[in-house]
Structures are given as C-alpha cells and as structure tokens.
Amino acid sequence: MQQPTSRPASTSTRLGPSPRPYQVNTQTKVIDTVHGRILCIADIRGRLSSLNDLAREENAKAIIHTGDFGFFEATSVDRIHDRTLRHLTMYSPLIPSAQRHHLLSPENSAATIRQTVTISMLSEFPLLLASQIKLQVPVYTVAGACEDILVLEKLRTGTYDVENLHLIDEATTRCLDIGGIKLRLLGIGGAFVPHKMFDNGEGNATIAGGNGTIWTTALQIGELVDTAQRVFDPTETRLLITHASPGREGIIASLALVLKADLTISAGLHFRYACSWNEFSVQADYDDFRSKLRNGRDAFYRVWESVKSQVDAVIDENQRVLLHKALSVVDRVPLTIGQPAPGGGPPAAEDTAWKNCWNWNLCDAAYGSLVLDIKEGRVSAELRSQGFNYAYRRSATPTTQPTPTSTKPPLPPQITSITPIKAQTPAPAAEKATPQEADVPSRTHALPPTSEPASGKETPPATKVNGSDSTTSTPGSAEKEKDKGDREKSERNKPKRKDRKDRDHDRADKDATRDLDGEGSSGERKDDSVTMATAPPKPKLELTGSSAPGSDTGPVSPRTDSAGARTPTSRKQPRNPWTLFVRLPNPTSEPELREFFGEAKAGITRVNFPGPVSGRERKIAYVEFGDEVAMKAGLEKHAEKLNDGVPEVVRSDPRSSRDHGGYRGFRGRGRGGPGGGFAARGLSSAGLVRGGAPKTNGDT
C-alpha cells in the first residue's frame, strides 16, 4: 500500500497485489482426543534444535510459538539493517557470551559485526530446511518482529516446506482436536507500529516487512477477521496468537473481541516472568477497559486521517473490503453499560470478554514457558518462569540499616539540657579532674522534686548506699519498701530450678557488662552514667569504681553519644537497648549464631560472647540489633535448633544500675543470693536495681 508522506522509515510506496478472495488455508489436526499437553513458548531466536528437547521435557504433543522464531537463511544477513543485526547479535543464543561481548564492544563498527556474523550465529533454520534438524511434534508459530520477509513469503507460497512446521498468519489457520475440545488457532505476527500500518514494505501480499523486520498492517488485521468469519464454528475454542500484547495495545485487544477469542497468547515484552490476566483483573472497572480500547482507536485514527485520501485512491475492491473489516476492529469499543444500542436496540450489557477472555504474555523461551494441559474439555495452565535472582541481596551491604554509631537510642525524658561543666574523673579520691575533661560537655538532668542541689554539705560517703542519700527521702519510698518486701516474700516460694535459671541469666548480664564497659581496678564494673550537673563535688566524694553511686541526685540517663562528663578512658559504648540474650545449649561460633537468626541476621550489628567465668563454659551471648524493628524480627524469626540444641532467646533486660546510674530506692533479692531471681527483674522494671546487700562507695 502507499506510504503516508507524514511518517519516516520505509520509502516504499508500492502496493502489494490484491489478496485472492475466498481462499482460507485451514486444516484440522487430530492430536489426542482424550488428553494432550501443548507447550507455549516465545522468542526461541533461531535455536530450533531445542524445540524437541523442550517438548520432551514437558511431555507436550504440540508447540505453539510466538515472537522471534528465526526465519533467516544464508542470504538474509545481507538484507538486515545494521541496527537490527546488532540487536540480533546481542540476543542470539547461538553466539557464545565471550564472542558476543567482543562483537558488541564500542570499538567494533557495524561493518565489523557484519563481516563476522554468519547465518549459523543467527538461526538454525537452514538446518531445518536441509532436514538436519527434524521437528518431532507439530509447531505452530506466528512471525516475530525480527524475521526475513522473503523467507516468510516462501513458506506461505509453498516454496519452502518443513515437516511439522506451520506458519499461522492472517490467511492461515489450524484447528487442533485435543483433550475433548477443538482448539482454533488464529494468529497475526510482526511488531505493532501504528505509523507503519499502511506500509507494505518489501512484502508482496498483506504481510509487510523489510531490512530484517516484520510489522503488522491494517490489511493483515482485516484479512484475519475475514478468515475467522469464514471458519467460525460455535463449538470451537478460539485461541489468538500475536506478537504484540493485547494488554498494551488497545487495537489488539479490540481484535480479540471481534474474533470472539476465548484465549490469547502473546510475546514482545521480554519479561522474566510469564503474565496471566483477564481485563477484569487489571482494570479498575468496565469504563477503564473501554478507555484502553478508545486510546488504541484514537492513535490509529491520527495516522488514518493523514493517509486516508492516498489509500482510497489506490486500493481495489478486495482491499477495500479488508480495510473496512480492519476499521470495524478499530471501532470495536463496547458501549457503556445501560447505553441504548444504535438503531433503538436494547440497552448495552457488559461484554462477556471483559471477564471470560484469558490472556498470557510469555517470557522468552530461555526463561520460561506455558503448558496448556487439556483433558476432558478443561484447559489447565502451568506457568514456569526462571524469574529474577535475588541472591545478590544476601551479600549486599545494607545502606539503610541503622548502626550503633549512626543511630542513637532516644534519651529518656529526664534530660532537660546539655551544659558544659567540669566533670568527675573515675580516679583516686584525692586526684583532681584532668585538664582534658574540663571542656567535655556533660548532661544535666531533672532532679527529683525532693532532692536538694549539692551544697558542699553532703552526707559522707559512708552513709550513702549506691547513690541513695540516707538523709533524704524520695516520694513513695515507704510504698516501695513495702512492695519490695512483698516481692521478696513471693520469690521465696518459687521453685529452685527457676531461681537457678534466673541467677544464671543475671550473672550473664554482669559478664556482658564487664566485657562491654571494662572493669575497675577493684573488679567492680564501671557504670556508664554521667556526672550530674550540680555543684562541683568534693574530692572525698569521688569514686574509684563507679561515678553513679557517688552521685548526689536521682537516676542518671544513659549516655547516648561519645560526649559526656567523663575523662576519655578505655570504656566502650553503652549497652545497646535493642539486644537479645541467647543461652546456648552448646558452644557456638559467631557465624553460626548469626545464621541461626535467618533472614533477621541482616539487622544484627554486634554479637558479644561475654568473657568466661571461672568454672563455666561460654554458653551465653548477647546479640545487638540496629533498631527495635530488627530486634523484634530476630525474636520472631530465629530458627528452632542450633548445634543439636534449642537455645533460649529472650530480650535482654537493661538494668537501671547499668544504664541509668544509681537508683533512689531499695534493692531486690531473690532466694539464690544477691542479684538473682524474678523479684530483681521486677524491681529493675520498676526503676529499681537488683543486687546483693547494700554496698558503700568504697566496697568491691
């Protein structure tokens, strides 16, 4: 047909001969009347020897193919455009990877590629013609976007004849008697390019193409409608095979409506997964479905209006009939539900194809396939896709995962301001603060309502017990004392096994704290609390083992950054609040412990095995996470067993004495001795600190 002057690309203005009227190439093939499987694949790309292997793997009795088949012969290479040849080189499965990379390197020109590429690197079709490859099952295919039009026309005219190979096009259809149904195959090949729909290219009939490419024309669509109407049988099941997807192209979707297709199979999108859908599943409502068809119609008419006068001047009567049928496809937009039909007919109802026509878009044959299993009239579908490989994410470094140094736990509400002051140094009592620490900022804290600022008349250290001033009382201390007594009484009735387990847990906490925070010269762990922003303390009140017990104020908030009222020492970061305690049944390495947490291991920032205590193996660990969400994931998604045992995994309970300095209250004791038992943990959660008998500031 004549080319519109408004479009680029082909320079052909020659019309193909008028198609011969009333000729339909149709055959019925009986495959298996009881049960049969049909393998559906796309883009075999010339590797035709694999067709038999694929059919054998799926126990298929026939193959339906769409997309690029590889219709090339030895002389085709000279007719392929440079850009198309480069595309074929890039995706041909017959070219080794190393050779392909070399050919496609920037230093190789199009002429170099043309001199190197041979037909054996693009397609095995010549071997099929020479019967060196024989198809073991019938193969039904449409043309793809990259084919040689001269080869296709030789197949259509019978010049080339290959056993078990059937080219489905606008003038050729097949009917398969399989599994209790008659499956009518209707197809149209080539890429869908709206501005080429009235260009015949180098084709001699309705099929159009050139320079190694094939595209769909309006006359092809009209002839396919004519063919379908001539072979229509209401007892058949209709399958439309296209290269372009009806999911993207509104005119192809309209074509399926006109042909009354029950099923469609397409390619052209090159996904790693095959897609299965009906319009009801992907459109918000019926009007959205109609909108897609209208958009396809509008795009067509923008081209049609520019070439209409030229086309009308050159087409013959047979072509005019086909053109009208093509225009009926373009105009096939269902009416709005309830809208009166033209001519006074009944109100429009919902088109059944909206829900009943099912579509598949296939990935390339190298990545997957569709199998239609047909038995007793039921068509079942099996989709297989190689899909994406996400294994790289296991070794990738998370970019959004918080770390202990980049994300700090929020400060408790006691913090009111940050004021640079001179701070204490954990040193002998008579030693003054070092010059370096004089400029280190310290945090000031809200004092308890009844506490008085330090005035230099504090009670001597011997009268202070773990930061609690014996001369001052805190609100509710009597109630806390009573509550403590009740808790201790309750704990004395707990089973010994429970107490022993609790003591082990508490002792493990202390071990971990020594490992995290370091040890004082006297063996007592050093606290991470900061000095209170009160009047400068007297030298006689300075601490040797912990700064918190010597504080004159209430609870001290945990330090959340490296700045604080402390002389730089070898102390490590404060305890991570998002930590899980793990009691191990058997000694375990850090990699094994990380793998134990499965998919939650990505959130782990540190694994700590506390130093062993005399006479006890290292069977406990602390696993720190970047945030609370990651910690909860670890608590929920860890494995059941580790090294032939079942570990105990619980959230580590941050103790007030470790994270908040001294306390204003009373100790909690379990039956097993200082620091153990459920009561101690209960007091800790209440803001108190578990432990043994009260110690003064010099005790170890």
C-alpha positions in Angstrom: 0.0 0.0 0.0 1.1 3.6 -0.4 3.1 5.0 2.3 1.8 8.2 4.1 4.1 11.2 3.5 3.9 12.2 7.1 5.9 9.3 8.5 9.6 8.4 8.4 11.1 5.0 7.9 10.4 3.0 4.8 10.4 4.7 1.4 8.2 2.0 -0.2 5.1 3.3 -2.0 4.4 0.1 -3.9 1.1 -1.7 -3.3 1.1 -5.4 -2.9 -1.2 -7.5 -5.1 -4.8 -7.9 -4.0 -5.3 -11.0 -1.9 -7.1 -13.8 -3.6 -10.7 -13.8 -2.3 -12.4 -16.7 -0.6 -9.3 -18.7 0.0 -8.7 -19.9 3.5 -5.8 -22.1 4.3 -7.2 -24.3 7.1 -6.6 -27.8 8.4 -7.8 -29.8 11.3 -5.2 -31.8 13.1 -6.2 -34.6 15.5 -3.6 -34.7 18.2 -5.3 -36.6 21.1 -9.0 -36.7 21.7 -8.6 -37.7 25.4 -5.7 -35.8 26.9 -3.0 -33.6 25.5 -0.4 -31.1 26.5 0.6 -28.1 24.4 3.8 -26.3 25.1 3.6 -22.5 24.5 6.9 -20.6 24.2 8.1 -17.3 22.8 11.3 -16.0 21.2 13.2 -19.2 20.5 15.5 -16.9 18.5 16.8 -19.4 16.0 17.8 -22.1 18.4 15.4 -24.6 16.8 17.2 -27.7 17.9 15.9 -27.0 21.5 12.3 -27.3 20.4 12.4 -31.1 20.6 14.1 -31.0 24.0 11.5 -28.6 25.4 8.6 -30.7 24.1 10.1 -33.8 25.6 10.7 -32.2 29.0 7.0 -31.2 29.2 5.6 -34.3 27.5 4.0 -31.9 25.0 2.3 -33.2 21.9 2.4 -29.8 20.1 4.1 -26.5 20.4 2.6 -23.0 20.0 5.3 -20.3 19.4 5.1 -16.6 19.3 7.8 -13.9 19.0 11.1 -14.2 17.1 11.3 -17.7 15.6 14.5 -17.2 13.5 13.2 -17.2 9.9 16.6 -16.4 8.3 18.7 -18.1 5.6 22.2 -17.5 4.3 21.4 -14.6 2.1 19.3 -12.9 4.9 22.4 -11.4 6.6 23.0 -9.0 3.7 19.4 -7.8 3.8 19.4 -7.0 7.6 19.8 -3.4 8.7 22.9 -2.6 10.7 20.9 -1.7 13.8 18.7 -4.9 13.5 21.8 -7.0 13.0 23.3 -5.6 16.2 20.1 -6.4 18.0 20.1 -10.0 16.7 23.8 -10.4 17.8 23.0 -9.1 21.2 20.2 -11.6 21.9 21.1 -14.7 19.8 21.5 -17.8 22.0 23.8 -19.3 19.3 26.6 -16.9 20.0 29.0 -17.7 22.9 28.9 -15.0 25.6 32.6 -14.1 25.2 32.3 -13.7 21.4 29.1 -11.6 21.8 30.8 -9.2 24.2 33.7 -8.8 21.8 31.5 -8.1 18.8 29.4 -5.6 20.7 32.3 -3.7 22.1 32.4 0.0 21.2 35.5 -0.3 19.1 33.7 -2.7 16.7 31.8 -0.9 13.9 28.7 -2.2 12.2 30.9 -3.3 9.2 33.0 -5.4 11.6 29.9 -7.1 13.0 28.6 -7.8 9.5 31.8 -9.3 8.4 31.9 -11.6 11.4 28.3 -12.7 11.8 27.2 -15.7 9.8 23.8 -17.4 9.5 24.9 -20.1 11.9 25.2 -17.5 14.6 21.7 -16.2 14.0 19.5 -19.2 13.2 19.4 -22.9 12.7 16.6 -22.5 10.1 18.8 -23.6 7.2 19.4 -26.9 9.1 15.7 -27.3 9.4 15.3 -26.8 5.7 18.0 -29.3 5.0 16.3 -31.9 7.3 19.4 -32.0 9.5 17.0 -30.9 12.3 13.6 -32.6 12.3 10.7 -31.4 14.5 9.3 -34.3 16.5 6.0 -32.6 17.3 3.8 -30.1 15.3 5.0 -26.5 15.8 2.6 -23.6 15.2 4.1 -20.2 15.1 3.5 -16.6 14.0 6.2 -14.3 12.7 8.1 -12.2 15.2 9.4 -8.7 15.0 12.8 -9.7 13.6 12.5 -12.1 10.6 13.3 -12.1 6.9 10.1 -11.3 4.9 11.4 -13.2 1.9 11.7 -16.4 3.9 8.2 -16.0 5.2 6.7 -15.5 1.8 8.5 -18.6 0.5 6.8 -20.5 3.4 3.4 -19.0 2.5 3.7 -19.9 -1.1 5.0 -23.4 -0.5 8.5 -22.8 -1.9 9.8 -23.9 1.5 8.1 -26.8 3.2 9.2 -28.1 6.6 7.5 -31.1 8.1 5.6 -30.3 11.3 6.2 -26.6 10.9 3.0 -24.5 10.4 3.1 -20.7 9.9 -0.1 -19.1 11.3 -0.9 -15.8 9.8 -3.9 -13.7 8.6 -4.7 -16.2 5.8 -3.7 -19.5 7.5 -5.4 -21.1 10.4 -5.3 -24.5 12.1 -7.7 -26.5 14.3 -6.4 -28.9 16.9 -8.6 -31.7 18.1 -7.1 -32.3 21.6 -8.3 -33.3 25.0 -12.0 -33.1 24.2 -12.0 -29.7 22.5 -11.4 -28.2 19.1 -8.9 -25.5 19.5 -8.9 -23.0 16.7 -5.6 -21.2 16.2 -5.8 -17.7 14.8 -2.7 -15.5 14.6 -1.0 -12.4 13.3 2.7 -11.7 13.6 5.0 -8.8 13.5 5.6 -5.7 15.6 2.7 -3.3 16.2 3.8 0.1 14.8 0.9 2.4 14.2 2.7 4.7 11.7 3.5 1.6 9.6 0.0 0.1 9.4 -0.4 1.3 5.8 3.1 0.5 4.6 3.7 -2.8 2.9 7.5 -2.5 2.9 9.1 -5.2 0.8 6.1 -7.6 1.1 4.3 -8.9 -2.0 1.0 -9.6 -0.2 -0.7 -8.4 3.0 2.3 -9.4 5.1 4.7 -6.5 5.5 8.3 -6.0 6.4 11.9 -5.2 5.3 15.5 -5.0 6.4 15.1 -7.9 8.7 12.0 -6.7 10.5 8.2 -7.5 10.3 5.3 -5.3 11.3 1.5 -5.6 11.3 -0.6 -3.8 8.8 -4.3 -2.8 8.6 -4.9 -5.1 5.7 -3.5 -8.0 7.7 -6.0 -7.3 10.5 -8.8 -7.1 8.0 -7.8 -10.4 6.4 -7.5 -12.1 9.7 -11.1 -11.0 10.6 -12.3 -12.3 7.2 -10.5 -15.7 7.8 -12.0 -16.0 11.2 -15.5 -15.3 10.0 -15.2 -17.9 7.2 -14.2 -20.7 9.6 -16.4 -19.7 12.5 -17.8 -22.7 14.4 -19.5 -22.1 17.8 -18.3 -25.5 19.1 -14.7 -24.4 18.8 -12.5 -22.8 21.4 -10.6 -19.8 19.9 -7.0 -19.0 20.7 -5.5 -15.8 19.3 -1.7 -15.8 18.9 0.0 -12.4 18.4 3.5 -11.0 18.8 2.2 -7.7 20.3 0.4 -8.0 23.7 -3.3 -7.2 23.9 -2.5 -5.9 27.4 -0.6 -3.0 26.0 -2.1 -2.4 22.5 -5.8 -1.4 22.5 -6.3 -2.4 18.9 -5.0 -6.0 19.5 -7.5 -6.2 22.5 -10.2 -5.0 20.1 -9.2 -7.6 17.6 -9.6 -10.3 20.3 -13.2 -9.0 20.9 -14.1 -9.1 17.2 -12.6 -12.6 16.7 -14.5 -13.8 19.8 -11.3 -15.2 21.2 -11.5 -17.3 24.4 -7.7 -17.2 25.0 -4.8 -15.1 23.8 -1.1 -15.8 23.8 1.5 -13.0 23.1 5.1 -12.1 23.5 7.1 -9.0 22.7 7.6 -7.7 26.3 10.6 -9.9 27.2 9.7 -10.3 30.9 11.5 -12.8 33.2 8.1 -14.0 34.3 5.1 -15.0 32.2 1.9 -13.0 32.8 -1.6 -14.3 33.2 -4.6 -12.0 33.4 -8.1 -11.1 32.2 -9.2 -7.5 31.8 -11.4 -7.6 34.9 -8.3 -8.4 37.0 -6.2 -5.5 35.8 -8.7 -2.7 35.1 -10.4 -0.7 37.8 -13.8 -1.0 36.2 -15.5 -1.6 32.9 -15.0 2.1 31.8 -11.2 1.7 32.2 -11.4 -1.3 29.9 -13.3 0.8 27.4 -10.8 3.6 27.8 -7.9 1.4 26.8 -9.8 0.4 23.6 -10.6 4.1 22.9 -7.0 5.1 23.3 -6.0 2.5 20.7 -8.7 3.7 18.3 -7.6 7.4 18.7 -4.0 6.5 18.0 -5.0 4.7 14.8 -7.2 7.5 13.5 -4.4 10.0 14.0 -2.5 8.1 11.4 -5.5 7.2 9.3 -6.6 10.8 8.8 -3.2 11.7 7.4 -3.2 8.9 4.7 -6.9 8.3 4.1 -7.0 10.1 0.8 -3.9 8.4 -0.5 -5.2 5.0 0.5 -8.6 5.5 -1.0 -7.1 6.4 -4.3 -5.1 3.2 -4.8 -6.9 0.3 -3.1 -9.0 -2.2 -5.2 -12.4 -3.6 -4.2 -11.0 -6.7 -2.4 -8.6 -4.5 -0.4 -11.4 -2.1 0.4 -13.4 -5.0 1.9 -10.4 -5.9 4.1 -9.9 -2.3 5.1 -13.5 -1.9 6.2 -13.1 -5.1 8.3 -9.9 -3.5 9.9 -11.8 -0.3 10.6 -14.6 -2.4 12.3 -11.9 -3.7 14.7 -10.6 -0.2 15.5 -14.2 0.9 16.2 -15.0 -2.1 18.4 -15.3 -0.2 21.7 -18.1 -1.6 23.9 -21.0 0.7 24.8 -21.3 2.0 28.3 -23.5 -0.4 30.4 -27.1 0.7 30.0 -26.5 2.9 27.0 -29.1 2.3 24.2 -27.8 0.5 21.2 -27.7 2.3 17.9 -30.9 1.9 16.0 -33.1 1.6 19.1 -31.8 -1.7 20.3 -31.9 -2.9 23.9 -29.6 -1.2 26.4 -26.0 -2.3 26.2 -24.8 -5.0 28.6 -21.4 -5.9 29.9 -19.3 -7.6 27.2 -18.6 -11.2 28.3 -14.9 -10.9 27.1 -14.4 -8.4 29.9 -14.2 -11.4 32.3 -14.1 -14.5 30.2 -11.2 -13.9 27.7 -8.0 -15.0 29.4 -4.6 -13.7 28.3 -1.0 -14.9 28.6 2.1 -12.9 27.8 5.1 -15.2 27.7 8.7 -14.6 28.7 11.5 -15.7 26.3 11.9 -19.4 25.8 15.2 -19.2 27.7 13.4 -18.1 30.8 10.1 -19.9 31.0 7.1 -21.4 29.3 3.4 -22.1 29.5 1.8 -25.5 29.2 -1.8 -25.9 28.4 -2.9 -29.3 29.8 -6.2 -30.2 28.1 -8.2 -33.1 29.4 -12.0 -33.8 29.1 -12.6 -30.3 27.7 -10.9 -28.5 30.6 -7.9 -26.3 29.8 -5.4 -26.1 32.7 -2.4 -23.8 32.6 1.1 -24.4 34.0 3.3 -21.3 34.1 7.1 -21.8 34.6 9.5 -18.9 34.8 13.1 -18.7 35.7 12.5 -15.3 37.2 14.9 -12.9 38.9 17.8 -14.0 41.0 17.7 -12.1 44.3 20.7 -13.9 45.9 22.9 -10.9 45.5 21.0 -9.2 48.3 22.3 -11.6 50.8 25.8 -10.4 50.4 24.9 -6.7 49.7 25.7 -4.3 52.4 22.5 -2.7 53.7 22.5 1.1 53.1 19.5 1.9 55.2 20.3 -0.3 58.2 21.0 1.8 61.3 24.2 1.2 63.2 25.0 1.8 66.9 27.2 4.8 65.9 24.9 6.4 63.4 21.6 5.9 65.2 21.4 6.5 68.9 18.6 5.4 71.2 16.3 8.3 72.2 17.1 10.0 75.5 14.8 9.4 78.5 12.6 12.3 79.5 14.8 13.3 82.4 17.2 15.1 80.1 16.4 18.8 80.0 19.6 20.4 78.7 23.2 20.0 77.8 25.6 22.2 79.7 29.4 22.1 79.5 30.7 21.6 83.1 33.7 20.2 84.7 33.2 16.6 85.4 34.5 13.9 87.8 37.2 11.5 86.8 36.9 7.9 88.0 40.2 8.2 89.8 41.5 8.0 93.4 39.7 10.3 95.8 42.4 12.9 96.2 43.1 13.3 92.4 41.5 16.2 90.6 39.9 16.2 87.2 42.3 16.2 84.3 42.6 19.3 82.1 41.2 17.5 79.1 37.9 16.7 80.7 37.3 20.3 81.8 35.9 21.1 78.4 33.9 18.0 77.9 30.2 18.7 77.8 28.1 16.9 80.3 24.3 16.3 80.5 22.2 18.0 83.2 19.3 16.0 84.5 16.0 16.9 86.1 16.4 16.4 89.8 13.8 14.6 91.9 11.3 17.1 93.5 12.6 16.5 97.0 16.3 16.5 96.1 18.4 19.5 97.0 21.2 20.8 94.9 24.7 19.8 96.0 25.8 22.4 98.5 29.1 21.0 99.9 27.3 19.7 103.0 26.6 16.3 101.6 26.5 13.3 103.8 29.8 11.5 103.9 30.3 8.6 101.5 30.0 6.0 104.2 26.3 7.0 104.8 25.4 6.8 101.1 24.3 3.5 99.7 24.5 3.2 95.9 23.6 6.7 95.3 20.7 6.8 97.8 21.1 9.6 100.4 20.2 8.3 103.8 19.4 11.8 105.0 16.8 12.5 102.2 13.8 10.5 101.2 12.1 10.2 97.9 8.4 10.3 97.3 6.8 6.9 97.7 9.8 5.3 99.4 7.7 3.7 102.0 5.4 2.2 99.4 8.5 0.9 97.5 9.9 -0.7 100.7 6.6 -2.4 101.3 6.4 -3.5 97.7 10.0 -4.8 97.9 9.1 -6.9 100.9 6.1 -8.4 99.2 8.1 -9.3 96.2 10.9 -11.0 98.2 8.3 -13.0 100.1 6.7 -14.1 96.9 10.1 -15.1 95.4 10.9 -17.4 98.3 8.1 -19.6 97.2 9.4 -20.1 93.6 11.0 -23.5 92.6 14.7 -23.7 93.0 15.1 -24.5 89.3 13.6 -21.2 88.3 15.8 -19.3 90.8 18.9 -21.0 89.5 18.0 -20.1 85.9 17.3 -16.5 86.8 20.6 -16.3 88.7 22.5 -17.6 85.6 20.7 -15.0 83.5 21.6 -12.2 85.9 25.2 -13.4 86.1 25.4 -13.4 82.3 24.2 -9.9 82.3 27.0 -8.9 84.6 29.6 -10.8 82.5 28.4 -9.0 79.4 28.6 -5.6 81.1 32.2 -6.3 82.2 33.0 -7.1 78.6 31.2 -4.0 77.2 32.2 -1.4 79.8 35.6 -2.6 81.1 36.5 -3.3 84.8 37.7 -1.1 87.6 40.9 -1.8 89.5 38.9 -3.3 92.3 36.9 -5.7 90.0 33.6 -3.8 90.2 32.2 -2.9 86.8 32.2 0.7 85.8 29.0 2.5 85.2 28.2 4.4 82.0 26.3 7.1 83.8 27.5 10.7 83.5 28.2 13.1 86.3 25.2 15.2 87.5 25.3 18.9 86.6 25.3 20.1 90.2 27.9 21.9 92.2 31.4 20.6 91.9 31.8 17.5 94.1 34.3 17.4 96.9 37.4 15.3 96.3 36.5 13.0 99.1 33.3 12.1 97.3 35.0 11.0 94.0 34.5 7.4 93.1 37.0 4.7 92.2 34.7 2.2 90.7 31.6 3.9 89.5 30.5 7.5 89.1 26.9 6.8 89.6 26.9 5.5 93.1 28.6 8.7 94.3 26.1 11.0 92.6 24.0 13.2 94.9 21.0 13.1 92.7 18.4 10.7 91.3 18.7 8.3 88.3 21.1 9.2 85.6 20.1 8.9 82.0 22.2 6.6 79.8 24.9 8.2 77.8 23.9 8.3 74.1 27.0 9.7 72.4 30.7 10.0 72.9 30.4 13.4 74.5 29.8 13.4 78.2 31.2 14.4 81.6 33.9 11.8 81.6 37.6 11.7 81.1 38.3 9.7 77.9 39.1 6.1 79.1 39.1 2.7 77.6 35.3 2.3 78.2 33.2 1.1 75.3 29.8 2.3 74.1 26.9 1.9 76.5 24.7 -1.2 76.3 22.6 -1.3 73.1 18.9 -1.2 74.2 17.9 -3.5 71.3 19.7 -6.6 72.5 18.7 -10.2 72.7 20.1 -12.6 75.3 20.8 -16.1 74.0 21.5 -19.1 76.3 23.3 -21.6 74.1 23.0 -25.4 74.6 26.5 -25.9 73.2 29.5 -23.7 72.4 28.8 -21.8 69.2 30.7 -19.5 66.8 29.6 -16.1 65.8 28.8 -17.0 62.2 26.7 -20.0 63.4 24.8 -17.7 65.7 24.2 -15.2 63.0 22.8 -17.8 60.7 20.6 -19.0 63.5 18.6 -15.8 63.1 17.8 -16.5 59.4 16.5 -13.6 57.5 16.7 -11.3 60.5 20.5 -11.6 60.6 20.8 -8.5 58.3 19.8 -6.4 61.2 22.5 -7.6 63.6 25.1 -5.0 64.4 27.2 -6.9 67.0 27.5 -10.3 68.6 29.0 -10.4 72.1 30.2 -13.5 73.9 30.9 -12.4 77.5 34.3 -13.4 78.9 34.2 -16.8 80.6 33.8 -17.0 84.4 35.9 -19.5 86.3 34.4 -23.0 86.1 31.8 -22.1 83.5 31.8 -22.6 79.7 30.9 -19.7 77.4 27.4 -20.7 76.5 25.8 -17.3 76.5 25.7 -14.5 74.0 24.3 -11.0 73.5 23.1 -10.2 70.0 22.7 -6.5 69.3 20.4 -5.1 66.6 20.3 -1.7 64.8 16.8 -0.8 65.9 13.7 -2.2 67.7 12.1 -3.5 64.5 15.2 -5.6 63.6 15.3 -6.9 67.2 11.7 -8.0 67.1 12.3 -9.7 63.8 15.2 -11.6 65.3 13.0 -12.6 68.3 10.3 -13.9 65.9 12.2 -15.4 63.0 15.1 -17.3 64.5 15.5 -21.0 63.9 14.3 -23.7 66.3 17.7 -25.5 66.9 21.3 -24.7 66.9 24.1 -27.2 67.2 21.7 -30.0 68.2 20.1 -28.0 70.9 17.3 -25.5 71.5 18.7 -22.1 72.5 16.8 -19.8 74.8 16.2 -16.4 73.2 14.8 -13.5 75.2 15.0 -9.8 75.1 17.9 -8.6 77.3 16.6 -6.6 80.2 18.6 -3.3 80.5 19.3 -2.8 84.2 18.9 0.5 85.8 22.3 0.1 87.6 24.0 -0.4 84.2 22.2 2.1 82.1 20.9 4.7 84.4 23.5 5.1 87.2 22.3 4.9 90.8 18.7 4.4 91.9 16.5 6.0 94.5 15.0 3.1 96.3 15.8 -0.4 97.6 17.4 -3.5 96.3 15.6 -6.6 95.2 16.8 -10.0 96.1 15.9 -13.5 95.1 16.3 -16.6 97.1 19.6 -17.5 95.5 21.5 -14.6 96.8 22.5 -11.1 95.6 21.2 -10.1 92.2 19.2 -13.1 91.4 15.5 -14.0 90.9 12.3 -12.7 89.4 12.0 -10.1 92.1 15.2 -8.4 91.0 14.0 -8.1 87.4 10.7 -6.8 88.7 12.4 -4.1 90.7 14.5 -3.3 87.7 11.5 -2.7 85.5 10.1 -0.5 88.3 13.1 1.7 88.1 15.0 -0.1 90.9 18.2 -2.1 90.7 18.6 -5.7 91.6 21.8 -6.8 93.5 23.0 -8.0 96.8 23.4 -6.3 100.1 23.9 -2.6 100.0 27.5 -1.5 99.3 29.1 1.7 100.3 31.2 3.7 97.8 34.4 2.0 98.5 33.3 -1.6 98.5 34.1 -4.0 95.8 
